[in-house]
């Protein structure tokens, strides 16, 4: 696309992109979460996030350590709530922390 770009230094590349109306900015981020329609969450820890703006449209490039999380089933949440005598939010958080292990979630909540 751009002849000789492979040997171009980063400052030259940034200048050329700016001339083309492309703005880039690295964002100082601690965590990025992407929620999928099926209830799965992709959590990116220690992310490197680059924001790119071209003609008023923003896009993001994200890289880092990715962990996949899935919401607990409704019956699991209710069981933890009943057995531990806790709120829905506490049950969900305990299930997340234990990777969906119902018994461990109940024990943690009872021992708090």
N, CA, C and O atoms as CSV, one atom per row, in Angstrom:
chain,resi,resn,atom,element,x,y,z
A,1,UNK,N,N,0.827,-1.199,0.000
A,1,UNK,CA,C,0.000,0.000,0.000
A,1,UNK,C,C,0.868,1.258,0.000
A,1,UNK,O,O,0.667,2.158,-0.815
A,2,UNK,N,N,1.843,1.314,0.929
A,2,UNK,CA,C,2.757,2.447,0.964
A,2,UNK,C,C,4.154,1.930,0.684
A,2,UNK,O,O,4.723,1.234,1.525
A,3,UNK,N,N,4.728,2.246,-0.471
A,3,UNK,CA,C,6.060,1.745,-0.783
A,3,UNK,C,C,7.073,2.242,0.240
A,3,UNK,O,O,7.082,3.415,0.612
A,4,UNK,N,N,7.926,1.324,0.687
A,4,UNK,CA,C,8.987,1.705,1.617
A,4,UNK,C,C,8.537,1.897,3.048
A,4,UNK,O,O,9.342,2.312,3.881
A,5,UNK,N,N,7.279,1.612,3.371
A,5,UNK,CA,C,6.773,1.831,4.727
A,5,UNK,C,C,7.491,0.938,5.727
A,5,UNK,O,O,7.699,1.338,6.873
A,6,UNK,N,N,7.877,-0.280,5.308
A,6,UNK,CA,C,8.530,-1.215,6.210
A,6,UNK,C,C,9.754,-0.628,6.895
A,6,UNK,O,O,10.043,-0.982,8.038
A,7,UNK,N,N,10.487,0.268,6.216
A,7,UNK,CA,C,11.693,0.844,6.787
A,7,UNK,C,C,11.456,2.197,7.443
A,7,UNK,O,O,12.410,2.844,7.876
A,8,UNK,N,N,10.206,2.637,7.523
A,8,UNK,CA,C,9.884,3.957,8.055
A,8,UNK,C,C,9.912,3.929,9.582
A,8,UNK,O,O,9.425,2.981,10.199
A,9,UNK,N,N,10.481,4.968,10.186
A,9,UNK,CA,C,10.500,4.999,11.642
A,9,UNK,C,C,9.130,5.435,12.174
A,9,UNK,O,O,8.349,6.032,11.433
A,10,UNK,N,N,8.830,5.150,13.436
A,10,UNK,CA,C,7.504,5.453,14.006
A,10,UNK,C,C,7.102,6.927,13.907
A,10,UNK,O,O,5.927,7.235,13.706
A,11,UNK,N,N,8.068,7.838,14.045
A,11,UNK,CA,C,7.742,9.271,13.950
A,11,UNK,C,C,7.275,9.629,12.538
A,11,UNK,O,O,6.319,10.386,12.370
A,12,UNK,N,N,7.952,9.085,11.526
A,12,UNK,CA,C,7.547,9.332,10.144
A,12,UNK,C,C,6.161,8.751,9.874
A,12,UNK,O,O,5.332,9.371,9.207
A,13,UNK,N,N,5.921,7.537,10.412
A,13,UNK,CA,C,4.626,6.888,10.234
A,13,UNK,C,C,3.522,7.730,10.872
A,13,UNK,O,O,2.472,7.938,10.264
A,14,UNK,N,N,3.756,8.217,12.096
A,14,UNK,CA,C,2.752,9.037,12.788
A,14,UNK,C,C,2.475,10.316,12.013
A,14,UNK,O,O,1.326,10.747,11.914
A,15,UNK,N,N,3.525,10.927,11.459
A,15,UNK,CA,C,3.354,12.161,10.682
A,15,UNK,C,C,2.519,11.888,9.433
A,15,UNK,O,O,1.623,12.666,9.105
A,16,UNK,N,N,2.805,10.795,8.741
A,16,UNK,CA,C,2.062,10.442,7.534
A,16,UNK,C,C,0.589,10.163,7.867
A,16,UNK,O,O,-0.309,10.585,7.138
A,17,UNK,N,N,0.353,9.454,8.968
A,17,UNK,CA,C,-1.027,9.150,9.367
A,17,UNK,C,C,-1.781,10.443,9.698
A,17,UNK,O,O,-2.949,10.594,9.336
A,18,UNK,N,N,-1.106,11.376,10.388
A,18,UNK,CA,C,-1.742,12.650,10.737
A,18,UNK,C,C,-2.106,13.427,9.473
A,18,UNK,O,O,-3.166,14.051,9.417
A,19,UNK,N,N,-1.244,13.396,8.465
A,19,UNK,CA,C,-1.527,14.079,7.205
A,19,UNK,C,C,-2.743,13.474,6.509
A,19,UNK,O,O,-3.457,14.166,5.783
A,20,UNK,N,N,-2.975,12.182,6.730
A,20,UNK,CA,C,-4.121,11.501,6.127
A,20,UNK,C,C,-5.396,11.663,6.974
A,20,UNK,O,O,-6.453,11.147,6.612
A,21,UNK,N,N,-5.286,12.380,8.099
A,21,UNK,CA,C,-6.451,12.592,8.954
A,21,UNK,C,C,-6.709,11.452,9.922
A,21,UNK,O,O,-7.808,11.333,10.464
A,22,UNK,N,N,-5.717,10.620,10.142
A,22,UNK,CA,C,-5.849,9.494,11.076
A,22,UNK,C,C,-5.189,9.894,12.386
A,22,UNK,O,O,-4.002,10.218,12.425
A,23,UNK,N,N,-5.983,9.865,13.467
A,23,UNK,CA,C,-5.465,10.215,14.790
A,23,UNK,C,C,-5.374,8.937,15.619
A,23,UNK,O,O,-6.291,8.115,15.626
A,24,UNK,N,N,-4.255,8.788,16.314
A,24,UNK,CA,C,-4.095,7.640,17.201
A,24,UNK,C,C,-3.750,8.133,18.601
A,24,UNK,O,O,-3.099,9.162,18.776
A,25,UNK,N,N,-4.204,7.371,19.588
A,25,UNK,CA,C,-3.932,7.727,20.975
A,25,UNK,C,C,-3.930,6.448,21.793
A,25,UNK,O,O,-4.845,5.632,21.684
A,26,UNK,N,N,-2.896,6.274,22.614
A,26,UNK,CA,C,-2.875,5.127,23.522
A,26,UNK,C,C,-3.633,5.524,24.778
A,26,UNK,O,O,-3.364,6.573,25.364
A,27,UNK,N,N,-4.586,4.683,25.194
A,27,UNK,CA,C,-5.402,4.959,26.364
A,27,UNK,C,C,-4.828,4.250,27.585
A,27,UNK,O,O,-4.451,3.081,27.509
A,28,UNK,N,N,-4.763,4.958,28.712
A,28,UNK,CA,C,-4.272,4.387,29.962
A,28,UNK,C,C,-5.410,3.592,30.593
A,28,UNK,O,O,-6.299,4.173,31.216
A,29,UNK,N,N,-5.392,2.271,30.440
A,29,UNK,CA,C,-6.496,1.413,30.873
A,29,UNK,C,C,-6.007,0.369,31.855
A,29,UNK,O,O,-4.854,-0.060,31.798
A,30,UNK,N,N,-6.899,-0.042,32.770
A,30,UNK,CA,C,-6.544,-1.082,33.725
A,30,UNK,C,C,-7.219,-2.408,33.396
A,30,UNK,O,O,-6.696,-3.469,33.737
A,31,UNK,N,N,-8.386,-2.359,32.733
A,31,UNK,CA,C,-9.117,-3.576,32.396
A,31,UNK,C,C,-10.123,-3.240,31.305
A,31,UNK,O,O,-10.700,-2.153,31.300
A,32,UNK,N,N,-10.336,-4.179,30.374
A,32,UNK,CA,C,-11.325,-4.010,29.315
A,32,UNK,C,C,-12.258,-5.210,29.370
A,32,UNK,O,O,-11.800,-6.351,29.423
A,33,UNK,N,N,-13.567,-4.959,29.358
A,33,UNK,CA,C,-14.546,-6.041,29.383
A,33,UNK,C,C,-15.416,-5.954,28.140
A,33,UNK,O,O,-15.936,-4.892,27.797
A,34,UNK,N,N,-15.566,-7.102,27.466
A,34,UNK,CA,C,-16.427,-7.195,26.287
A,34,UNK,C,C,-17.527,-8.187,26.628
A,34,UNK,O,O,-17.243,-9.343,26.945
A,35,UNK,N,N,-18.782,-7.748,26.565
A,35,UNK,CA,C,-19.908,-8.616,26.882
A,35,UNK,C,C,-20.529,-9.134,25.590
A,35,UNK,O,O,-20.988,-8.358,24.752
A,36,UNK,N,N,-20.536,-10.455,25.443
A,36,UNK,CA,C,-21.114,-11.087,24.262
A,36,UNK,C,C,-22.598,-11.353,24.482
A,36,UNK,O,O,-23.052,-11.401,25.625
A,37,UNK,N,N,-23.357,-11.525,23.410
A,37,UNK,CA,C,-24.803,-11.720,23.506
A,37,UNK,C,C,-25.190,-12.986,24.256
A,37,UNK,O,O,-26.281,-13.052,24.821
A,38,UNK,N,N,-24.317,-13.998,24.276
A,38,UNK,CA,C,-24.653,-15.247,24.964
A,38,UNK,C,C,-24.368,-15.205,26.466
A,38,UNK,O,O,-24.484,-16.225,27.145
A,39,UNK,N,N,-23.994,-14.021,26.993
A,39,UNK,CA,C,-23.742,-13.885,28.427
A,39,UNK,C,C,-22.283,-14.084,28.801
A,39,UNK,O,O,-21.912,-13.909,29.962
A,40,UNK,N,N,-21.464,-14.442,27.847
A,40,UNK,CA,C,-20.038,-14.613,28.099
A,40,UNK,C,C,-19.366,-13.242,28.125
A,40,UNK,O,O,-19.699,-12.352,27.343
A,41,UNK,N,N,-18.420,-13.098,29.036
A,41,UNK,CA,C,-17.633,-11.871,29.107
A,41,UNK,C,C,-16.185,-12.209,28.810
A,41,UNK,O,O,-15.644,-13.186,29.328
A,42,UNK,N,N,-15.565,-11.398,27.978
A,42,UNK,CA,C,-14.131,-11.489,27.737
A,42,UNK,C,C,-13.500,-10.341,28.504
A,42,UNK,O,O,-13.767,-9.175,28.214
A,43,UNK,N,N,-12.665,-10.666,29.480
A,43,UNK,CA,C,-12.030,-9.651,30.303
A,43,UNK,C,C,-10.550,-9.620,29.944
A,43,UNK,O,O,-9.862,-10.638,30.023
A,44,UNK,N,N,-10.064,-8.438,29.546
A,44,UNK,CA,C,-8.668,-8.265,29.167
A,44,UNK,C,C,-7.968,-7.528,30.306
A,44,UNK,O,O,-8.267,-6.370,30.600
A,45,UNK,N,N,-7.027,-8.232,30.939
A,45,UNK,CA,C,-6.268,-7.651,32.045
A,45,UNK,C,C,-4.957,-7.094,31.514
A,45,UNK,O,O,-4.422,-7.591,30.523
A,46,UNK,N,N,-4.439,-6.062,32.174
A,46,UNK,CA,C,-3.210,-5.384,31.765
A,46,UNK,C,C,-3.255,-5.064,30.267
A,46,UNK,O,O,-2.345,-5.424,29.520
A,47,UNK,N,N,-4.331,-4.379,29.833
A,47,UNK,CA,C,-4.493,-4.154,28.398
A,47,UNK,C,C,-3.611,-3.038,27.842
A,47,UNK,O,O,-3.223,-2.099,28.538
A,48,UNK,N,N,-3.321,-3.190,26.575
A,48,UNK,CA,C,-2.732,-2.116,25.789
A,48,UNK,C,C,-3.859,-1.702,24.839
A,48,UNK,O,O,-4.276,-2.489,23.990
A,49,UNK,N,N,-4.348,-0.471,24.980
A,49,UNK,CA,C,-5.496,-0.019,24.197
A,49,UNK,C,C,-5.093,1.169,23.327
A,49,UNK,O,O,-4.627,2.195,23.824
A,50,UNK,N,N,-5.280,1.009,22.030
A,50,UNK,CA,C,-4.978,2.072,21.074
A,50,UNK,C,C,-6.292,2.532,20.445
A,50,UNK,O,O,-7.030,1.734,19.868
A,51,UNK,N,N,-6.569,3.820,20.563
A,51,UNK,CA,C,-7.758,4.405,19.931
A,51,UNK,C,C,-7.340,5.006,18.602
A,51,UNK,O,O,-6.367,5.756,18.525
A,52,UNK,N,N,-8.082,4.670,17.557
A,52,UNK,CA,C,-7.778,5.160,16.214
A,52,UNK,C,C,-9.017,5.886,15.696
A,52,UNK,O,O,-10.113,5.325,15.697
A,53,UNK,N,N,-8.846,7.129,15.255
A,53,UNK,CA,C,-9.972,7.909,14.734
A,53,UNK,C,C,-9.707,8.258,13.278
A,53,UNK,O,O,-8.702,8.878,12.931
A,54,UNK,N,N,-10.653,7.832,12.434
A,54,UNK,CA,C,-10.565,8.128,11.003
A,54,UNK,C,C,-11.896,8.708,10.561
A,54,UNK,O,O,-12.928,8.046,10.677
A,55,UNK,N,N,-11.890,9.918,10.062
A,55,UNK,CA,C,-13.094,10.606,9.582
A,55,UNK,C,C,-14.236,10.563,10.601
A,55,UNK,O,O,-15.383,10.290,10.247
A,56,UNK,N,N,-13.912,10.834,11.863
A,56,UNK,CA,C,-14.932,10.902,12.912
A,56,UNK,C,C,-15.353,9.558,13.479
A,56,UNK,O,O,-16.110,9.521,14.449
A,57,UNK,N,N,-14.898,8.472,12.918
A,57,UNK,CA,C,-15.221,7.125,13.419
A,57,UNK,C,C,-14.066,6.646,14.302
A,57,UNK,O,O,-12.900,6.706,13.910
A,58,UNK,N,N,-14.414,6.167,15.507
A,58,UNK,CA,C,-13.384,5.665,16.407
A,58,UNK,C,C,-13.394,4.141,16.421
A,58,UNK,O,O,-14.455,3.516,16.423
A,59,UNK,N,N,-12.218,3.560,16.430
A,59,UNK,CA,C,-12.085,2.121,16.616
A,59,UNK,C,C,-10.986,1.906,17.646
A,59,UNK,O,O,-10.180,2.796,17.916
A,60,UNK,N,N,-10.973,0.698,18.216
A,60,UNK,CA,C,-10.040,0.405,19.285
A,60,UNK,C,C,-9.318,-0.903,18.997
A,60,UNK,O,O,-9.919,-1.876,18.542
A,61,UNK,N,N,-8.045,-0.905,19.266
A,61,UNK,CA,C,-7.254,-2.124,19.178
A,61,UNK,C,C,-6.852,-2.468,20.605
A,61,UNK,O,O,-6.233,-1.659,21.297
A,62,UNK,N,N,-7.211,-3.685,21.046
A,62,UNK,CA,C,-6.971,-4.102,22.419
A,62,UNK,C,C,-6.142,-5.379,22.421
A,62,UNK,O,O,-6.434,-6.320,21.683
A,63,UNK,N,N,-5.113,-5.406,23.251
A,63,UNK,CA,C,-4.349,-6.633,23.437
A,63,UNK,C,C,-3.995,-6.757,24.914
A,63,UNK,O,O,-3.894,-5.759,25.628
A,64,UNK,N,N,-3.811,-7.980,25.354
A,64,UNK,CA,C,-3.475,-8.226,26.758
A,64,UNK,C,C,-3.844,-9.635,27.154
A,64,UNK,O,O,-4.102,-10.481,26.298
A,65,UNK,N,N,-3.870,-9.891,28.453
A,65,UNK,CA,C,-4.205,-11.212,28.990
A,65,UNK,C,C,-5.721,-11.347,29.042
A,65,UNK,O,O,-6.389,-10.575,29.729
A,66,UNK,N,N,-6.273,-12.333,28.312
A,66,UNK,CA,C,-7.728,-12.484,28.193
A,66,UNK,C,C,-8.220,-13.642,29.046
A,66,UNK,O,O,-7.653,-14.735,29.035
A,67,UNK,N,N,-9.294,-13.373,29.789
A,67,UNK,CA,C,-9.959,-14.408,30.579
A,67,UNK,C,C,-11.428,-14.426,30.176
A,67,UNK,O,O,-12.054,-13.372,30.063
A,68,UNK,N,N,-11.978,-15.614,29.959
A,68,UNK,CA,C,-13.384,-15.755,29.574
A,68,UNK,C,C,-14.205,-16.060,30.824
A,68,UNK,O,O,-13.847,-16.937,31.611
A,69,UNK,N,N,-15.310,-15.329,31.003
A,69,UNK,CA,C,-16.210,-15.541,32.133
A,69,UNK,C,C,-17.619,-15.744,31.601
A,69,UNK,O,O,-18.001,-15.138,30.600
A,70,UNK,N,N,-18.383,-16.582,32.258
A,70,UNK,CA,C,-19.757,-16.852,31.839
A,70,UNK,C,C,-20.665,-16.638,33.039
A,70,UNK,O,O,-20.301,-16.985,34.162
A,71,UNK,N,N,-21.850,-16.066,32.811
A,71,UNK,CA,C,-22.794,-15.853,33.897
A,71,UNK,C,C,-23.271,-17.187,34.462
A,71,UNK,O,O,-23.389,-18.178,33.741
A,72,UNK,N,N,-23.540,-17.194,35.749
A,72,UNK,CA,C,-24.055,-18.383,36.413
A,72,UNK,C,C,-25.510,-18.602,36.006
A,72,UNK,O,O,-26.224,-17.656,35.672
A,73,UNK,N,N,-25.933,-19.856,36.039
A,73,UNK,CA,C,-27.320,-20.196,35.722
A,73,UNK,C,C,-28.230,-19.663,36.823
A,73,UNK,O,O,-27.834,-19.579,37.985
A,74,UNK,N,N,-29.438,-19.310,36.445
A,74,UNK,CA,C,-30.389,-18.739,37.398
A,74,UNK,C,C,-30.628,-19.661,38.585
A,74,UNK,O,O,-30.708,-19.197,39.723
A,75,UNK,N,N,-30.745,-20.975,38.331
A,75,UNK,CA,C,-31.003,-21.900,39.444
A,75,UNK,C,C,-29.816,-21.974,40.396
A,75,UNK,O,O,-30.001,-22.188,41.594
A,76,UNK,N,N,-28.590,-21.799,39.879
A,76,UNK,CA,C,-27.408,-21.788,40.745
A,76,UNK,C,C,-27.415,-20.557,41.649
A,76,UNK,O,O,-27.088,-20.645,42.833
A,77,UNK,N,N,-27.785,-19.427,41.090
A,77,UNK,CA,C,-27.853,-18.180,41.866
A,77,UNK,C,C,-28.874,-18.322,42.989
A,77,UNK,O,O,-28.598,-17.965,44.134
A,78,UNK,N,N,-30.058,-18.844,42.659
A,78,UNK,CA,C,-31.115,-19.006,43.671
A,78,UNK,C,C,-30.688,-19.966,44.771
A,78,UNK,O,O,-30.954,-19.722,45.948
A,79,UNK,N,N,-30.028,-21.059,44.393
A,79,UNK,CA,C,-29.583,-22.038,45.385
A,79,UNK,C,C,-28.578,-21.415,46.346
A,79,UNK,O,O,-28.672,-21.621,47.556
A,80,UNK,N,N,-27.623,-20.660,45.828
A,80,UNK,CA,C,-26.631,-19.998,46.682
A,80,UNK,C,C,-27.314,-18.985,47.589
A,80,UNK,O,O,-26.969,-18.889,48.767
A,81,UNK,N,N,-28.270,-18.230,47.070
A,81,UNK,CA,C,-28.995,-17.247,47.875
A,81,UNK,C,C,-29.716,-17.929,49.032
A,81,UNK,O,O,-29.647,-17.468,50.171
A,82,UNK,N,N,-30.406,-19.026,48.738
A,82,UNK,CA,C,-31.164,-19.741,49.771
A,82,UNK,C,C,-30.247,-20.347,50.826
A,82,UNK,O,O,-30.483,-20.198,52.024
A,83,UNK,N,N,-29.206,-21.028,50.374
A,83,UNK,CA,C,-28.323,-21.745,51.300
A,83,UNK,C,C,-27.440,-20.813,52.134
A,83,UNK,O,O,-27.146,-21.107,53.293
A,84,UNK,N,N,-27.024,-19.704,51.552
A,84,UNK,CA,C,-26.120,-18.787,52.258
A,84,UNK,C,C,-26.863,-17.628,52.908
A,84,UNK,O,O,-26.286,-16.880,53.697
A,85,UNK,N,N,-28.156,-17.479,52.573
A,85,UNK,CA,C,-28.929,-16.374,53.143
A,85,UNK,C,C,-28.367,-15.026,52.723
A,85,UNK,O,O,-28.184,-14.140,53.558
A,86,UNK,N,N,-28.094,-14.867,51.443
A,86,UNK,CA,C,-27.472,-13.640,50.962
A,86,UNK,C,C,-28.301,-13.020,49.844
A,86,UNK,O,O,-29.299,-13.583,49.394
A,87,UNK,N,N,-27.860,-11.850,49.415
A,87,UNK,CA,C,-28.538,-11.150,48.323
A,87,UNK,C,C,-28.151,-11.765,46.983
A,87,UNK,O,O,-27.186,-12.523,46.885
A,88,UNK,N,N,-28.910,-11.430,45.971
A,88,UNK,CA,C,-28.623,-11.911,44.608
A,88,UNK,C,C,-27.239,-11.461,44.150
A,88,UNK,O,O,-26.477,-12.250,43.592
A,89,UNK,N,N,-26.921,-10.203,44.386
A,89,UNK,CA,C,-25.629,-9.656,43.980
A,89,UNK,C,C,-24.473,-10.397,44.665
A,89,UNK,O,O,-23.464,-10.705,44.030
A,90,UNK,N,N,-24.629,-10.679,45.961
A,90,UNK,CA,C,-23.583,-11.409,46.691
A,90,UNK,C,C,-23.417,-12.825,46.123
A,90,UNK,O,O,-22.298,-13.322,45.997
A,91,UNK,N,N,-24.531,-13.464,45.785
A,91,UNK,CA,C,-24.481,-14.818,45.221
A,91,UNK,C,C,-23.777,-14.807,43.870
A,91,UNK,O,O,-22.934,-15.664,43.605
A,92,UNK,N,N,-24.111,-13.855,43.021
A,92,UNK,CA,C,-23.483,-13.759,41.693
A,92,UNK,C,C,-21.987,-13.522,41.829
A,92,UNK,O,O,-21.190,-14.163,41.146
A,93,UNK,N,N,-21.604,-12.600,42.712
A,93,UNK,CA,C,-20.180,-12.307,42.901
A,93,UNK,C,C,-19.429,-13.526,43.430
A,93,UNK,O,O,-18.316,-13.810,42.987
A,94,UNK,N,N,-20.028,-14.244,44.370
A,94,UNK,CA,C,-19.376,-15.433,44.919
A,94,UNK,C,C,-19.220,-16.507,43.848
A,94,UNK,O,O,-18.186,-17.173,43.787
A,95,UNK,N,N,-20.232,-16.681,43.007
A,95,UNK,CA,C,-20.140,-17.661,41.924
A,95,UNK,C,C,-19.063,-17.268,40.909
A,95,UNK,O,O,-18.356,-18.130,40.389
A,96,UNK,N,N,-18.941,-15.984,40.632
A,96,UNK,CA,C,-17.888,-15.517,39.718
A,96,UNK,C,C,-16.509,-15.796,40.310
A,96,UNK,O,O,-15.608,-16.287,39.630
A,97,UNK,N,N,-16.370,-15.470,41.598
A,97,UNK,CA,C,-15.075,-15.635,42.264
A,97,UNK,C,C,-14.648,-17.095,42.351
A,97,UNK,O,O,-13.453,-17.392,42.360
A,98,UNK,N,N,-15.609,-18.004,42.414
A,98,UNK,CA,C,-15.298,-19.424,42.556
A,98,UNK,C,C,-15.385,-20.176,41.231
A,98,UNK,O,O,-15.318,-21.405,41.205
A,99,UNK,N,N,-15.532,-19.443,40.140
A,99,UNK,CA,C,-15.603,-20.086,38.835
A,99,UNK,C,C,-16.845,-20.945,38.663
A,99,UNK,O,O,-16.828,-21.921,37.913
A,100,UNK,N,N,-17.936,-20.583,39.360
A,100,UNK,CA,C,-19.196,-21.312,39.224
A,100,UNK,C,C,-19.354,-22.475,40.191
A,100,UNK,O,O,-20.340,-23.208,40.109
A,101,UNK,N,N,-18.402,-22.664,41.111
A,101,UNK,CA,C,-18.475,-23.751,42.093
A,101,UNK,C,C,-19.496,-23.373,43.175
A,101,UNK,O,O,-19.225,-22.525,44.025
A,102,UNK,N,N,-20.659,-24.005,43.132
A,102,UNK,CA,C,-21.768,-23.659,44.019
A,102,UNK,C,C,-21.404,-23.881,45.485
A,102,UNK,O,O,-21.612,-23.003,46.323
A,103,UNK,N,N,-20.862,-25.052,45.786
A,103,UNK,CA,C,-20.521,-25.378,47.176
A,103,UNK,C,C,-19.497,-24.391,47.737
A,103,UNK,O,O,-19.646,-23.910,48.861
A,104,UNK,N,N,-18.481,-24.097,46.971
A,104,UNK,CA,C,-17.444,-23.154,47.411
A,104,UNK,C,C,-18.034,-21.755,47.609
A,104,UNK,O,O,-17.670,-21.060,48.558
A,105,UNK,N,N,-18.936,-21.343,46.729
A,105,UNK,CA,C,-19.573,-20.030,46.859
A,105,UNK,C,C,-20.377,-19.951,48.153
A,105,UNK,O,O,-20.316,-18.953,48.870
A,106,UNK,N,N,-21.131,-21.013,48.447
A,106,UNK,CA,C,-21.937,-21.041,49.683
A,106,UNK,C,C,-21.028,-20.994,50.907
A,106,UNK,O,O,-21.288,-20.234,51.840
A,107,UNK,N,N,-19.968,-21.795,50.914
A,107,UNK,CA,C,-19.039,-21.818,52.049
A,107,UNK,C,C,-18.385,-20.454,52.260
A,107,UNK,O,O,-18.254,-19.996,53.395
A,108,UNK,N,N,-17.982,-19.817,51.189
A,108,UNK,CA,C,-17.360,-18.493,51.309
A,108,UNK,C,C,-18.325,-17.481,51.932
A,108,UNK,O,O,-17.947,-16.702,52.807
A,109,UNK,N,N,-19.571,-17.507,51.468
A,109,UNK,CA,C,-20.545,-16.536,51.970
A,109,UNK,C,C,-20.908,-16.816,53.428
A,109,UNK,O,O,-21.127,-15.879,54.196
A,110,UNK,N,N,-20.975,-18.074,53.816
A,110,UNK,CA,C,-21.298,-18.423,55.203
A,110,UNK,C,C,-20.177,-18.082,56.157
A,110,UNK,O,O,-20.426,-17.815,57.333
A,111,UNK,N,N,-18.936,-18.086,55.670
A,111,UNK,CA,C,-17.772,-17.818,56.515
A,111,UNK,C,C,-17.398,-16.348,56.585
A,111,UNK,O,O,-16.428,-15.993,57.255
A,112,UNK,N,N,-18.139,-15.493,55.915
A,112,UNK,CA,C,-17.814,-14.056,55.933
A,112,UNK,C,C,-18.284,-13.400,57.197
A,112,UNK,O,O,-18.093,-12.197,57.376
